[in-house]
Amino acid sequence: MFEVKMINPEMTYAIRHKILRPHQSIESCKYTTDYEEGAFHVGAFYKGKLISIASFCIEKHPDFQFEKQYRLRAMATLEEYRKLGAGKAVVNFAESIIKERNFDFLWCKARTTAQGYYEKLGFRTYGEVFDYPPIGPHIIMYKKLR
């Protein structure tokens, strides 16, 4: 149903802007982590159209003891394509890459409005809800991959 593959960071910016940061500039959708060593980006295409994206970078959360950690950033699916499984397909694809790279831990700063979605993907919550200006309430979520 979807074609899921690695994409370049620039391909994520329009969806990041539309879904995650519509009240900010497009510049706010360009992260320094996009080009760091080990970073990669995944997109799901439906009939040739990019509909879901997520970015992954090597970043250690200080509270977790795992030495090799990846962070999930800027996951988003266009509203009209939600509930079709594109986001899940993106995460599953990325998890296989992360495991191939011998990493076994994935974490993110999830919007509290998406917490239930991440839980369905096997993530667990950690700590308390915190404010992530200017976006709003977030919670740390994590997943052991092995």
N, C-alpha and C positions, 0 to 999 in steps of 0.2 A: 504493500500500500504506500509506504514511504520509501524514499531513497535517503539513507542516512550516511553522511560522510563528513570528513574533516573539511573545514572551510578556512578562509583567511579572516583575520580579525575585522577588516573593513566591512565584510559581509554581515557582521553582527550589529553594526551601529544603527541601522534604520529600525530594526525590531527593538533593540535596547531603548532607543529614543521613544518610539511609539508606545511601548508597553510599560517600561520601567521608569523612564524619566521624561515624561511628556511636558512637564512644566520647567524643564531645565534646557540648557543648550545642548546641541549635538556634541559639543566638545566634552561635556560631562559624561558622555557615553564611551569615551576613549580612555581605557585604563592603562596605567604604566605596566601592569602585569601582562597585558596582551602580547607583548613581544619578549617576555623574559624566557630564559632557557627552560625548556620543558613544557612551556605553555602550549595549549592547543585549543581549538574551537571546533564545535560539532554543530552541524545543521541538519534538519529534516526537511526534505523537499516533497511537495505534493504536486503532481503534474507539472514538475519543473519549477514550481514557486517555493522559495524559502519560507517556511511557516513556523519553524521552531529552532531556537538556538541555545547554546550554553557554552561557557568558556571554563577552562580548567588550568590552574597554575600550581606550581609547586610552592606551597606555603605551609609552614608549621604553625599550628595553633599552640600557644604556650602551655595550655592546660592539658594537652593530650600527650601521652608518653611515647606514642609511635614516632619513630625517627623519620620515616618516609611518608609524607602526607601530601595529598592534593587537595586543593580548595576549588569548589564549584562556585562560579560567579555568573551573574547576569543570565540566568535561565529565563526564557520567555517564549511563549507561543502566541501567535496571532489569535485574537479572541474567537474569530469565526471558525477556527480549526481546533479548538480545545475539545477535550473529551474523546479524541480519536486515537490517542495513544502516541502522538508524535513526541511529546516531552519524555515519556517513558522510553521510547526508542532511542532518543538522544542520550539519555543517561545510561542506558544499557550498553550502547556503543562505546561511550566514554569509559565506562567501568572496565570493559574488556581491554582497552588501551592501557589504562592505569595498571591493571593487573599484569599485562605483558611487560610493563616497565618495572615490575617488581615492587610496586607500591601497594599497600593494603589498607589504606585509610583515606576516607573522603569526608570533607566537612564543608559547611557553608554557613553564611549569615542569612537565614531565611526570614522573609517577611512573615509576620504572624498570620497574615491572611492566607499564606501558602503552606503553613505548617502541616495541615491535614494531608495536603498533596504529597509533601515530602515523606510523611509517615507511611503513605501507601507505597512509596518507592523503597521502603525499608530503612529510612533514616530515623534516628532517635534524637530527642531534645537533650540539650545540656545547658544547665544554668538557668538564669532568669531572663525574662524579656528585657530588652534595652532599647533605647532610642538611637536610631542611626540617621542623624540629620543629613539632608533635609527630607529623607524618605519616610521615616516613621518607625514604629515598633518592629523589632527583629528578635530572633532567638537563634542561638547556635544549634545546628543540627549536624549529626555525624553518622557515618556508616562504615562498619568494618567490612572489607571486601573479601576476606578469607576466613 
